[in-house]
Amino acid sequence: MNFQRDAFISTINDLALTNKQIVFLSADFGAPALDRLRVTVPDQFFHLGISEQNLIDVAIGLALKGKIVTTYAMAPFISLRCAEQHKIAAMMELPIINLIAGVGLGYANAGPTHYATEDFALALNTIGSTVITTADAPTAAACAKHLIEHPKFCFVRMDRAQGQDLSDVTPSSFETGYRTFYSGKKIAIVSHGYMVLKMHNMLEQNQNMSASVTIFDVFRSKPIPSMLHKDLSEFDHIIIIDEQIEKSSLGLHLLPELMKSHQSSQIHRFHLSEAFMFGNDGRESLIKEAGIEEDVIAQLIADLST
């Protein structure tokens, strides 16, 4: 069980020890790996406090001076609050890695101000952006290494909570943009981030389903992986699940591409309702309320498998 953020930041830290062009900017945030980074490379770490828009402005200035910059803050604040700054940074094609922690309902059980249920749309609609959503620590570490070696303007979306590691991610598989679990031939479950973990655990607990299902973890959603549509064309049913509202969902993003070449596939999309969520009974309760919990997906798989 590991934290994605710590795997990402630790990789940045290790690379920053020998590459003085790497700098890390943080808002009012803490993490074990962050504490280590600020000690081991103090001249390459900047704490900007609760001022996310200013943080991105500083990142732009440093990037213009030739630095490879990582910014780090709470998901709803570093995404929507900084939309104009991101647009300018992307316009200048600056090497800024925006680390967005706690996407979806994952940051804190503190209502709509702390949920990031629309950040995916902002990331996708920033012209020139690359968008990555990690589901586990190995993917996060591989992502950090890749982005330092191939600097670009990007958003890296990840969960805040500690989670299980699903598999190692090699440089070549990271370039592919997605990975698969199980090898069923009838139903494809397509997701990213936290929902990949939930679907993986669902199949772990229901081994009889795995004979017909393959899970696709599409960790790079922009640009859409070139081979994804070909691999998905082999399935009768494609289930796309995301912890975002519909207009900001992976399903809506992939739908136009899939409709071009999947005339024979039935596409089923699951996402959060378009509503502000004021409930204080936790992430899993809100997911269940939206109808995207494991029992619903399991029943659909059972119906489609007959």
Backbone bond lengths (Angstrom), bond angles and torsions (degrees), N, CA, C in turn:
res aa  C-N    CA-C-N  psi(-1)  N-CA   C-N-CA  omega(-1)  CA-C   N-CA-C  phi
1 M - - - 1.462 - - 1.528 109.25 -
2 N 1.317 116.85 118.42 1.458 120.47 -175.99 1.525 111.08 -136.61
3 F 1.329 115.26 159.47 1.451 121.81 174.50 1.527 109.75 -89.97
4 Q 1.323 116.70 130.16 1.460 120.50 176.99 1.531 110.89 -61.95
5 R 1.335 116.18 -41.46 1.461 119.72 -177.20 1.525 110.60 -61.54
6 D 1.349 117.14 -40.54 1.461 120.02 -178.60 1.525 110.93 -68.36
7 A 1.334 116.77 -37.66 1.463 119.95 177.39 1.527 110.11 -64.48
8 F 1.312 117.00 -41.71 1.469 121.61 179.85 1.533 110.65 -66.29
9 I 1.334 116.58 -51.46 1.460 121.03 -176.43 1.522 111.07 -66.10
10 S 1.329 117.58 -38.53 1.466 120.24 178.67 1.522 111.29 -62.76
11 T 1.326 116.93 -37.58 1.465 120.59 177.35 1.521 110.57 -66.46
12 I 1.323 116.46 -42.62 1.469 120.34 176.02 1.527 110.25 -60.41
13 N 1.323 115.73 -42.93 1.463 120.97 179.82 1.527 110.95 -58.92
14 D 1.319 116.69 -48.89 1.463 120.75 -178.50 1.527 111.11 -60.41
15 L 1.313 116.79 -40.47 1.465 120.51 -179.38 1.527 111.20 -72.87
16 A 1.339 116.43 -33.04 1.470 120.70 -178.56 1.524 112.23 -69.31
17 L 1.311 117.77 -21.99 1.463 120.67 179.27 1.529 112.21 -61.06
18 T 1.326 116.30 -31.15 1.461 120.52 -178.90 1.518 113.51 -113.41
19 N 1.326 117.28 -11.29 1.471 121.13 179.65 1.523 108.40 -117.43
20 K 1.304 117.22 100.61 1.464 122.30 -174.90 1.528 112.93 -76.26
21 Q 1.320 116.79 -3.61 1.464 120.06 176.42 1.522 111.76 -82.72
22 I 1.318 117.14 -10.82 1.466 121.10 179.69 1.526 109.61 -83.42
23 V 1.329 115.83 128.14 1.473 120.18 174.78 1.525 109.03 -130.95
24 F 1.329 114.95 154.45 1.462 121.65 -175.85 1.520 108.65 -129.55
25 L 1.336 117.03 126.75 1.463 123.14 -179.92 1.515 109.47 -115.43
26 S 1.326 117.14 129.88 1.457 121.33 -178.39 1.522 110.73 -125.93
27 A 1.334 115.17 144.28 1.464 120.49 169.60 1.536 107.89 -82.55
28 D 1.286 118.21 -159.18 1.465 122.32 -177.22 1.517 108.90 -76.75
29 F 1.328 116.54 82.33 1.456 122.32 -166.55 1.510 109.76 -143.13
30 G 1.319 117.22 154.69 1.449 120.49 176.35 1.514 111.79 -139.82
31 A 1.323 116.42 154.39 1.463 123.95 176.80 1.523 106.84 -171.80
32 P 1.332 118.53 148.73 1.461 119.69 179.59 1.520 113.23 -54.24
33 A 1.325 117.31 -44.46 1.466 119.88 -179.78 1.523 111.21 -66.62
34 L 1.323 116.66 -32.86 1.466 120.45 178.82 1.529 110.37 -67.93
35 D 1.325 116.34 -39.73 1.464 120.14 177.85 1.528 110.68 -62.16
36 R 1.327 116.07 -38.89 1.467 119.81 178.24 1.526 110.92 -66.89
37 L 1.323 116.16 -42.25 1.461 120.31 -177.31 1.528 111.53 -62.50
38 R 1.323 116.19 -42.53 1.471 119.08 -176.71 1.531 111.84 -67.46
39 V 1.343 116.54 -20.75 1.467 120.98 177.57 1.527 111.18 -88.04
40 T 1.324 116.73 -42.58 1.473 120.02 -173.01 1.529 112.95 -78.83
41 V 1.352 117.68 -31.84 1.471 119.71 177.73 1.538 109.00 -131.41
42 P 1.319 117.34 63.79 1.473 120.69 -173.39 1.520 114.15 -60.54
43 D 1.331 118.14 -30.47 1.462 120.38 -179.78 1.522 112.79 -77.84
44 Q 1.333 116.28 -7.00 1.466 120.48 -179.25 1.526 111.96 -113.94
45 F 1.324 116.01 9.73 1.462 121.69 179.96 1.526 109.62 -119.75
46 F 1.339 116.32 134.14 1.468 121.52 179.51 1.525 109.07 -132.02
47 H 1.320 115.78 126.94 1.463 121.96 176.85 1.524 107.67 -100.28
48 L 1.324 117.03 116.18 1.460 121.53 -175.56 1.516 113.52 -100.42
49 G 1.326 118.46 -5.15 1.456 120.73 179.89 1.521 112.29 72.64
50 I 1.325 115.51 -165.86 1.465 120.98 -176.80 1.532 108.28 -81.12
51 S 1.316 115.77 77.65 1.470 120.93 -177.34 1.533 107.88 -157.13
52 E 1.335 115.10 64.97 1.462 119.98 -170.79 1.521 113.63 -60.71
53 Q 1.327 118.17 -39.70 1.466 119.61 179.22 1.528 110.67 -63.50
54 N 1.303 116.01 -41.52 1.466 120.03 176.38 1.521 110.64 -65.00
55 L 1.336 116.62 -37.20 1.458 121.11 178.48 1.532 110.52 -57.13
56 I 1.321 117.12 -45.16 1.474 120.34 -179.94 1.528 110.19 -69.33
57 D 1.321 117.95 -35.62 1.469 119.84 176.07 1.534 110.67 -61.58
58 V 1.331 116.41 -43.06 1.470 120.40 177.75 1.528 110.07 -64.45
59 A 1.331 116.74 -40.01 1.468 120.82 177.86 1.520 110.92 -59.90
60 I 1.327 116.71 -40.27 1.469 120.90 178.57 1.522 110.40 -62.27
61 G 1.339 116.02 -44.97 1.462 119.59 179.41 1.512 112.75 -61.80
62 L 1.333 116.88 -43.33 1.457 120.66 179.18 1.529 111.58 -66.52
63 A 1.333 116.36 -39.95 1.461 119.97 179.16 1.528 111.06 -65.17
64 L 1.318 116.51 -36.29 1.473 119.76 177.23 1.531 111.26 -65.34
65 K 1.323 116.97 -22.21 1.467 121.98 177.12 1.529 112.17 -90.62
66 G 1.332 116.66 8.67 1.453 120.52 175.01 1.511 115.58 95.21
67 K 1.336 117.71 7.95 1.456 120.35 179.65 1.533 110.79 -83.87
68 I 1.337 115.40 151.24 1.464 121.90 170.37 1.523 105.65 -97.59
69 V 1.321 117.05 113.85 1.463 121.87 -166.35 1.529 111.33 -110.39
70 T 1.335 115.93 133.87 1.461 121.32 167.80 1.520 108.07 -112.59
71 T 1.329 116.56 129.44 1.461 121.77 173.92 1.522 108.33 -108.07
72 Y 1.327 116.20 148.60 1.454 120.37 -172.22 1.520 109.84 -145.37
73 A 1.338 116.17 121.75 1.462 120.18 178.18 1.521 109.44 -164.14
74 M 1.309 115.55 175.61 1.458 122.43 -179.38 1.534 110.82 -63.79
75 A 1.323 116.37 138.86 1.463 122.14 -170.15 1.535 115.10 -50.37
76 P 1.336 120.46 -53.92 1.466 117.94 -175.28 1.526 113.62 -66.46
77 F 1.330 116.85 -23.94 1.457 120.24 -175.07 1.523 112.73 -88.74
78 I 1.328 117.55 -37.26 1.461 119.16 -179.42 1.534 111.71 -83.21
79 S 1.331 117.00 -10.82 1.463 119.95 179.01 1.527 110.39 -97.70
80 L 1.316 117.86 -82.37 1.474 121.42 -172.85 1.524 112.67 -63.42
81 R 1.327 117.47 -39.52 1.465 120.46 -177.36 1.530 111.84 -63.02
82 C 1.328 117.13 -26.18 1.466 121.44 -172.80 1.526 112.75 -110.81
83 A 1.312 117.60 23.51 1.463 120.55 -172.38 1.526 112.65 -56.04
84 E 1.310 118.23 -44.70 1.470 120.76 -177.62 1.525 111.26 -66.93
85 Q 1.319 116.25 -40.60 1.472 119.32 178.26 1.527 111.19 -63.74
86 H 1.332 116.93 -41.09 1.464 120.44 177.25 1.529 111.14 -61.38
87 K 1.299 116.10 -40.54 1.467 120.49 179.53 1.525 110.96 -59.47
88 I 1.322 116.37 -43.98 1.464 120.49 -179.57 1.526 110.90 -67.21
89 A 1.331 116.69 -42.89 1.466 120.25 179.64 1.526 110.96 -62.80
90 A 1.318 116.24 -42.10 1.469 119.85 178.98 1.517 111.17 -67.34
91 M 1.323 116.66 -36.91 1.465 121.47 179.29 1.531 110.64 -59.74
92 M 1.331 115.98 -35.31 1.464 120.81 -179.52 1.534 112.22 -90.27
93 E 1.348 116.32 2.87 1.467 122.03 177.51 1.533 111.54 54.28
94 L 1.324 115.62 46.78 1.456 121.03 -176.13 1.535 111.28 -85.63
95 P 1.330 116.80 146.02 1.468 121.23 -179.08 1.522 111.36 -79.24
96 I 1.332 115.81 75.01 1.465 121.69 -179.16 1.526 108.69 -118.44
97 I 1.318 115.68 124.17 1.463 122.89 176.83 1.524 107.35 -100.21
98 N 1.313 117.71 111.90 1.456 121.75 179.34 1.526 109.24 -94.27
99 L 1.321 115.19 107.84 1.457 121.51 -177.90 1.530 108.30 -89.68
100 I 1.333 115.86 110.05 1.461 122.35 -172.73 1.523 108.69 -105.64
101 A 1.314 116.84 105.21 1.463 122.12 -171.92 1.522 111.90 -99.22
102 G 1.344 115.67 128.21 1.458 120.66 175.74 1.510 113.48 90.47
103 V 1.336 117.16 44.45 1.471 120.10 -178.17 1.521 110.62 -71.79
104 G 1.324 115.27 166.49 1.457 120.61 -177.76 1.517 110.91 65.04
105 L 1.311 115.94 -131.31 1.464 122.28 179.76 1.525 111.14 -99.47
106 G 1.334 116.35 18.39 1.447 120.68 -165.11 1.503 118.09 -93.16
107 Y 1.331 120.06 -7.97 1.462 116.42 -175.62 1.518 112.25 -77.78
108 A 1.318 116.34 -58.87 1.462 119.45 -178.64 1.517 108.88 -156.48
109 N 1.312 115.38 152.31 1.456 120.98 177.96 1.528 108.51 -82.57
110 A 1.342 114.07 70.72 1.468 119.42 -172.53 1.530 112.62 -133.05
111 G 1.321 116.37 24.31 1.450 119.31 174.86 1.513 114.47 82.39
112 P 1.334 116.96 -174.89 1.469 121.87 -170.15 1.521 115.43 -63.01
113 T 1.321 118.70 -22.70 1.468 119.10 178.58 1.525 111.74 -69.61
114 H 1.340 116.86 -24.10 1.458 120.66 -176.77 1.529 113.17 -108.86
115 Y 1.320 117.44 -1.93 1.455 120.45 173.81 1.532 108.50 -90.25
116 A 1.319 115.38 148.25 1.469 120.50 177.63 1.523 107.63 -122.43
117 T 1.317 115.76 77.53 1.461 121.30 -175.61 1.531 112.50 -99.33
118 E 1.345 116.09 5.03 1.464 120.66 177.84 1.524 112.14 -131.40
119 D 1.329 117.99 5.36 1.467 119.93 -173.43 1.528 112.77 -68.97
120 F 1.340 117.04 -28.35 1.461 120.17 -179.24 1.524 110.88 -61.80
121 A 1.330 117.03 -39.53 1.468 120.91 179.09 1.523 110.81 -64.37
122 L 1.330 116.48 -41.02 1.469 119.77 178.23 1.521 110.52 -61.50
123 A 1.328 116.70 -44.51 1.460 120.87 -179.73 1.528 111.02 -63.37
124 L 1.327 116.61 -45.40 1.459 120.86 -178.65 1.524 111.72 -64.57
125 N 1.316 116.87 -38.78 1.455 120.97 -173.08 1.521 113.88 -88.57
126 T 1.316 117.14 3.78 1.454 120.71 170.66 1.524 107.34 -80.98
127 I 1.300 117.22 113.01 1.465 121.76 -173.91 1.525 110.07 -59.85
128 G 1.330 115.25 131.61 1.451 120.29 177.32 1.509 115.41 84.77
129 S 1.329 117.86 4.66 1.467 120.57 -177.48 1.523 111.85 -82.84
130 T 1.325 114.99 154.08 1.459 122.88 164.22 1.520 106.22 -107.91
131 V 1.344 116.59 138.88 1.468 120.18 -176.12 1.517 109.62 -125.58
132 I 1.336 115.56 124.38 1.460 122.83 -179.20 1.527 108.47 -127.78
133 T 1.339 116.34 136.88 1.461 121.99 177.10 1.517 108.00 -127.63
134 T 1.318 117.25 114.66 1.458 120.65 -174.91 1.526 111.25 -93.40
135 A 1.337 115.28 146.69 1.463 121.11 179.97 1.516 112.87 -106.72
136 D 1.343 117.45 -17.37 1.459 119.63 -178.77 1.525 110.48 -154.58
137 A 1.327 115.57 173.85 1.465 121.39 -175.66 1.532 113.56 -64.62
138 P 1.340 120.02 -42.09 1.467 118.74 178.54 1.529 112.95 -59.59
139 T 1.327 117.65 -38.69 1.467 120.69 177.20 1.518 110.27 -66.16
140 A 1.337 116.68 -40.65 1.466 120.52 179.59 1.524 111.10 -62.81
141 A 1.328 117.22 -43.72 1.461 120.79 179.51 1.522 111.32 -64.81
142 A 1.339 116.81 -44.05 1.471 120.65 178.00 1.520 110.93 -62.85
143 C 1.320 116.06 -37.35 1.468 121.41 178.64 1.523 110.63 -62.58
144 A 1.329 117.37 -47.14 1.468 121.23 -179.49 1.521 111.02 -59.37
145 K 1.314 116.71 -46.40 1.469 121.21 -179.20 1.524 110.57 -62.83
146 H 1.321 116.80 -44.34 1.464 121.04 -179.38 1.526 111.62 -62.35
147 L 1.327 116.65 -43.40 1.463 119.82 -175.33 1.530 112.61 -73.37
148 I 1.312 117.75 -28.10 1.465 119.20 173.87 1.529 109.75 -72.43
149 E 1.318 116.44 -37.57 1.469 120.07 179.02 1.521 112.13 -74.83
150 H 1.335 117.05 -26.83 1.471 122.17 -179.46 1.537 108.37 -130.02
151 P 1.325 118.21 72.05 1.468 120.96 -172.99 1.517 112.59 -60.91
152 K 1.335 115.85 138.03 1.454 121.49 179.27 1.523 108.30 -163.06
153 F 1.312 115.79 164.04 1.464 119.19 174.51 1.525 108.04 -75.76
154 C 1.328 116.50 125.59 1.458 118.21 -175.69 1.523 111.65 -156.29
155 F 1.313 113.43 163.74 1.459 122.33 171.75 1.518 107.93 -116.36
156 V 1.325 116.62 129.07 1.460 121.86 175.46 1.521 107.00 -115.24
157 R 1.316 115.78 109.24 1.462 122.71 -176.00 1.523 109.04 -97.71
158 M 1.316 117.16 132.32 1.457 119.08 -180.00 1.524 111.98 -149.33
159 D 1.324 114.83 162.92 1.450 121.02 179.19 1.523 109.62 -79.80
160 R 1.310 116.54 152.11 1.455 120.72 177.69 1.530 112.09 -83.79
161 A 1.327 116.19 -31.42 1.456 120.57 -171.11 1.524 112.22 -76.30
162 Q 1.317 114.83 158.17 1.449 121.30 172.91 1.517 109.07 -70.04
163 G 1.321 116.93 140.36 1.458 119.63 -177.88 1.509 112.72 -147.74
164 Q 1.324 115.69 173.81 1.454 120.68 -178.74 1.522 111.03 -79.99
165 D 1.321 116.12 155.49 1.461 122.23 175.27 1.524 108.14 -95.23
166 L 1.323 116.38 126.66 1.458 120.67 -175.46 1.523 112.56 -88.36
167 S 1.317 117.88 -42.85 1.470 120.63 -179.89 1.517 108.98 -168.45
168 D 1.324 115.45 162.10 1.454 120.19 173.08 1.520 109.72 -71.43
169 V 1.330 115.22 154.59 1.463 120.67 178.84 1.519 108.07 -125.16
170 T 1.303 117.32 114.48 1.461 122.34 -179.56 1.521 109.72 -84.15
171 P 1.332 118.05 161.71 1.469 120.15 176.71 1.524 112.88 -55.12
172 S 1.331 117.44 -40.33 1.465 119.45 -178.60 1.520 111.58 -68.91
173 S 1.342 117.57 -39.84 1.466 119.42 178.69 1.518 110.96 -70.21
174 F 1.349 117.12 -30.91 1.458 118.38 176.85 1.528 110.41 -66.71
175 E 1.314 116.78 -38.13 1.467 120.69 177.53 1.519 111.07 -62.64
176 T 1.332 117.53 -31.39 1.463 121.32 -179.98 1.525 110.77 -63.51
177 G 1.324 117.25 -37.27 1.457 120.91 175.80 1.517 115.03 99.09
178 Y 1.327 117.82 -7.38 1.462 120.45 177.05 1.517 109.27 -157.80
179 R 1.319 115.74 163.02 1.460 122.17 175.80 1.521 107.86 -138.25
180 T 1.311 116.55 163.60 1.454 120.50 -176.99 1.522 111.21 -125.37
181 F 1.335 114.69 154.73 1.456 122.97 174.45 1.524 108.32 -131.81
182 Y 1.312 116.53 139.98 1.453 124.43 -174.64 1.538 108.97 67.42
183 S 1.312 116.63 175.03 1.467 118.76 -173.56 1.520 112.60 -146.08
184 G 1.333 115.59 37.58 1.458 119.45 174.77 1.513 111.31 -66.71
185 K 1.309 116.94 158.37 1.465 121.22 -172.45 1.526 114.21 -111.62
186 K 1.322 117.79 -4.09 1.471 118.98 -173.31 1.527 113.30 -106.65
187 I 1.334 117.00 -40.66 1.465 121.40 -171.93 1.526 109.85 -123.96
188 A 1.323 116.57 128.47 1.466 122.08 174.72 1.521 108.83 -107.15
189 I 1.324 116.58 125.29 1.465 121.33 170.18 1.524 106.77 -98.76
190 V 1.321 116.95 121.78 1.461 122.50 -176.78 1.524 108.42 -115.55
191 S 1.320 116.50 125.50 1.461 119.54 179.89 1.519 109.32 -160.07
192 H 1.330 115.12 -173.52 1.464 121.99 173.18 1.515 108.24 -155.11
193 G 1.344 115.46 162.68 1.456 120.11 176.87 1.524 114.03 64.44
194 Y 1.315 115.77 -141.89 1.461 123.34 -171.94 1.521 112.91 -58.64
195 M 1.336 116.89 -35.80 1.453 119.02 -177.15 1.527 111.93 -69.27
196 V 1.322 118.19 -24.38 1.465 120.42 173.61 1.530 109.57 -62.89
197 L 1.332 116.69 -44.31 1.465 120.67 178.65 1.525 110.97 -61.00
198 K 1.327 116.66 -42.84 1.460 120.20 -179.52 1.522 111.07 -64.25
199 M 1.313 116.94 -42.27 1.464 119.63 -179.47 1.528 111.33 -69.96
200 H 1.317 116.11 -37.71 1.459 120.45 177.37 1.537 109.87 -62.56
201 N 1.307 117.63 -45.10 1.461 121.46 179.43 1.521 111.41 -65.90
202 M 1.326 116.38 -35.18 1.468 120.35 177.68 1.528 110.67 -60.33
203 L 1.339 116.48 -45.15 1.455 119.36 179.72 1.524 111.77 -71.35
204 E 1.333 116.88 -32.84 1.463 119.97 175.96 1.529 110.80 -59.58
205 Q 1.319 116.15 -36.14 1.458 120.99 -177.64 1.523 112.89 -89.25
206 N 1.335 116.36 -9.12 1.462 121.33 179.85 1.527 108.60 -134.31
207 Q 1.323 114.93 71.86 1.460 120.05 -173.07 1.526 112.56 -61.15
208 N 1.319 117.78 -25.57 1.463 119.81 -179.91 1.524 112.09 -64.49
209 M 1.343 117.25 -22.37 1.469 120.49 178.92 1.522 112.05 -77.41
210 S 1.315 116.51 -29.33 1.459 119.72 -169.53 1.524 113.08 -64.02
211 A 1.323 117.65 -19.18 1.461 120.11 179.99 1.517 112.18 -64.84
212 S 1.326 117.29 -23.85 1.470 119.91 -176.77 1.522 113.32 -112.94
213 V 1.350 118.33 -1.39 1.470 121.20 -170.77 1.527 111.76 -120.98
214 T 1.330 115.73 140.52 1.464 123.01 165.39 1.523 108.04 -122.23
215 I 1.327 117.01 132.28 1.468 121.42 175.46 1.522 108.85 -94.30
216 F 1.314 116.72 130.25 1.458 123.30 174.59 1.528 108.27 -108.14
217 D 1.316 116.21 115.62 1.464 122.20 174.48 1.528 107.10 -94.49
218 V 1.334 116.04 97.93 1.471 121.38 -177.43 1.523 107.63 -88.72
219 F 1.337 116.18 81.73 1.460 118.56 -175.13 1.523 112.15 -76.14
220 R 1.337 119.44 -23.62 1.466 120.16 171.31 1.524 108.13 -108.66
221 S 1.310 115.36 107.44 1.463 120.18 -177.45 1.523 113.34 -96.21
222 K 1.329 116.92 -17.91 1.465 120.57 175.36 1.517 108.90 -142.64
223 P 1.327 118.23 120.20 1.461 125.46 -3.47 1.528 111.36 -68.64
224 I 1.341 116.21 151.25 1.452 120.72 178.37 1.528 109.01 -61.63
225 P 1.319 118.25 130.65 1.467 120.65 -179.68 1.523 112.23 -53.09
226 S 1.317 116.38 133.86 1.464 121.30 -171.33 1.523 113.49 -64.38
227 M 1.335 117.94 -30.51 1.459 120.79 -176.45 1.530 113.36 -95.42
228 L 1.331 117.26 -1.58 1.459 119.47 -174.28 1.523 112.02 -62.14
229 H 1.340 117.32 -46.77 1.464 119.65 -176.07 1.524 111.41 -63.46
230 K 1.319 116.50 -34.43 1.469 120.08 178.89 1.525 110.77 -66.47
231 D 1.327 116.59 -46.44 1.459 119.75 -179.85 1.527 111.68 -65.56
232 L 1.328 117.27 -36.01 1.463 120.31 -179.90 1.519 112.40 -74.44
233 S 1.323 117.78 -21.77 1.472 120.93 -177.83 1.523 112.45 -65.07
234 E 1.317 117.56 -14.20 1.460 121.20 -178.62 1.528 112.90 -81.27
235 F 1.343 117.87 -7.71 1.457 120.77 -172.82 1.529 112.21 -103.83
236 D 1.343 115.16 145.70 1.461 120.69 176.54 1.525 111.29 -73.49
237 H 1.326 115.79 -34.41 1.466 120.70 -176.39 1.524 109.80 -132.64
238 I 1.326 115.65 138.50 1.463 122.20 177.30 1.526 107.48 -123.10
239 I 1.318 116.89 118.32 1.471 122.83 178.85 1.532 107.47 -106.88
240 I 1.335 117.29 118.03 1.462 121.60 -178.44 1.527 108.52 -111.95
241 I 1.331 116.30 125.84 1.464 121.69 -172.75 1.522 109.55 -126.94
242 D 1.332 116.27 135.05 1.461 119.43 179.04 1.518 110.25 -149.58
243 E 1.330 115.88 145.93 1.463 122.97 178.62 1.531 109.22 -92.83
244 Q 1.336 114.36 53.65 1.463 123.22 177.58 1.524 107.92 -139.03
245 I 1.327 117.17 162.21 1.459 118.63 173.33 1.530 108.73 -68.93
246 E 1.316 117.54 164.10 1.467 121.18 -171.72 1.524 112.79 -55.59
247 K 1.319 118.32 -47.35 1.464 121.21 -175.66 1.527 112.44 -68.98
248 S 1.329 116.62 -8.40 1.456 121.41 179.16 1.523 110.80 -121.91
249 S 1.328 116.81 26.01 1.459 120.13 -170.10 1.521 113.14 -101.86
250 L 1.322 115.16 155.72 1.456 121.44 175.35 1.524 110.58 -61.31
251 G 1.330 116.83 -36.65 1.455 120.40 179.56 1.508 112.91 -60.46
252 L 1.327 116.78 -46.50 1.462 119.98 179.69 1.524 110.55 -66.49
253 H 1.331 116.73 -35.43 1.462 121.36 179.96 1.532 111.21 -65.76
254 L 1.325 117.10 -42.35 1.457 120.94 -176.39 1.524 113.32 -83.77
255 L 1.321 117.63 -20.79 1.463 120.93 -172.10 1.529 114.35 -54.83
256 P 1.349 120.31 -48.76 1.473 118.63 -179.44 1.533 112.83 -59.03
257 E 1.331 116.96 -39.37 1.461 120.80 179.40 1.524 111.12 -66.49
258 L 1.340 116.33 -41.81 1.458 119.95 -178.36 1.525 111.60 -69.93
259 M 1.314 117.79 -34.77 1.462 120.65 -178.58 1.524 112.38 -67.45
260 K 1.331 116.87 -22.23 1.463 120.04 178.58 1.523 112.07 -68.02
261 S 1.328 116.22 -35.06 1.460 119.24 -170.06 1.523 113.91 -130.84
262 H 1.325 118.30 11.59 1.462 120.43 -177.76 1.529 110.40 -129.11
263 Q 1.303 115.73 51.85 1.454 120.18 -177.91 1.530 111.64 -63.44
264 S 1.324 117.33 -28.08 1.462 120.62 -177.22 1.527 113.07 -92.93
265 S 1.323 118.08 -7.66 1.465 121.35 -179.05 1.515 110.68 -91.20
266 Q 1.316 116.58 140.22 1.458 121.00 172.43 1.528 108.05 -91.41
267 I 1.325 116.75 128.13 1.460 121.70 -176.14 1.530 109.22 -108.01
268 H 1.314 116.38 127.08 1.462 122.48 -179.01 1.527 107.20 -118.86
269 R 1.329 117.32 123.97 1.462 120.39 -176.36 1.525 110.74 -114.18
270 F 1.346 115.45 135.22 1.455 122.00 177.62 1.526 108.89 -126.32
271 H 1.322 116.22 136.63 1.464 121.71 -176.86 1.519 108.80 -160.59
272 L 1.310 116.76 175.12 1.460 121.40 176.69 1.520 110.61 -75.38
273 S 1.325 115.31 155.29 1.460 119.99 175.01 1.524 110.05 -71.50
274 E 1.309 116.16 150.67 1.464 119.94 177.69 1.528 109.00 -80.57
275 A 1.310 115.36 86.46 1.455 121.94 -177.63 1.523 108.69 -159.24
276 F 1.317 116.09 149.13 1.457 119.76 172.13 1.523 108.52 -73.65
277 M 1.322 116.68 134.61 1.453 121.77 -175.25 1.520 109.51 -104.36
278 F 1.331 115.90 109.41 1.457 121.23 -177.56 1.531 112.33 -102.45
279 G 1.322 116.85 -2.04 1.457 120.17 -178.31 1.518 112.04 -63.05
280 N 1.322 116.42 148.21 1.460 120.68 -178.75 1.524 111.75 -120.25
281 D 1.340 116.05 25.49 1.459 119.04 -177.77 1.523 112.66 -104.89
282 G 1.335 117.04 18.72 1.448 119.88 168.15 1.512 116.82 102.67
283 R 1.314 114.24 160.36 1.455 123.25 -177.39 1.527 112.64 -57.77
284 E 1.321 116.71 -48.66 1.462 119.93 -175.87 1.516 111.59 -64.13
285 S 1.315 116.54 -36.00 1.461 119.96 177.92 1.527 110.94 -65.18
286 L 1.330 116.64 -41.25 1.465 120.38 179.38 1.530 111.20 -68.08
287 I 1.325 116.65 -37.36 1.464 120.16 176.23 1.526 110.20 -63.48
288 K 1.326 116.37 -42.84 1.465 120.27 178.71 1.518 110.81 -64.14
289 E 1.321 116.16 -41.31 1.464 120.76 179.12 1.527 111.34 -60.56
290 A 1.337 116.34 -32.76 1.465 120.84 179.72 1.530 112.75 -81.43
291 G 1.337 117.20 -7.39 1.459 120.20 177.36 1.509 114.64 79.40
292 I 1.348 117.39 26.81 1.474 118.85 179.30 1.529 111.33 -120.32
293 E 1.341 116.62 25.08 1.457 119.02 178.50 1.530 110.65 -82.86
294 E 1.315 115.75 171.68 1.455 122.02 -172.06 1.526 113.09 -59.57
295 D 1.331 117.99 -38.99 1.463 119.85 -176.51 1.521 111.61 -61.74
296 V 1.314 116.73 -38.65 1.467 120.33 179.70 1.530 110.38 -67.04
297 I 1.319 116.44 -45.54 1.464 120.00 -179.86 1.524 110.21 -66.23
298 A 1.332 117.59 -40.01 1.457 121.22 179.44 1.526 111.15 -61.72
299 Q 1.329 116.27 -41.03 1.467 119.51 178.85 1.523 110.92 -65.98
300 L 1.337 117.04 -39.18 1.467 119.99 177.76 1.525 110.09 -63.21
301 I 1.324 116.46 -44.14 1.467 119.80 179.30 1.532 110.32 -60.91
302 A 1.328 116.18 -41.46 1.465 119.43 179.26 1.527 110.83 -62.72
303 D 1.328 116.39 -42.06 1.471 120.46 179.36 1.527 111.15 -65.24
304 L 1.351 116.96 -41.15 1.461 120.76 -177.23 1.523 112.37 -74.42
305 S 1.330 116.46 -22.43 1.467 120.29 -176.45 1.532 112.92 -82.07
306 T 1.316 116.41 -14.50 1.473 119.27 -177.95 1.527 111.67 -81.47
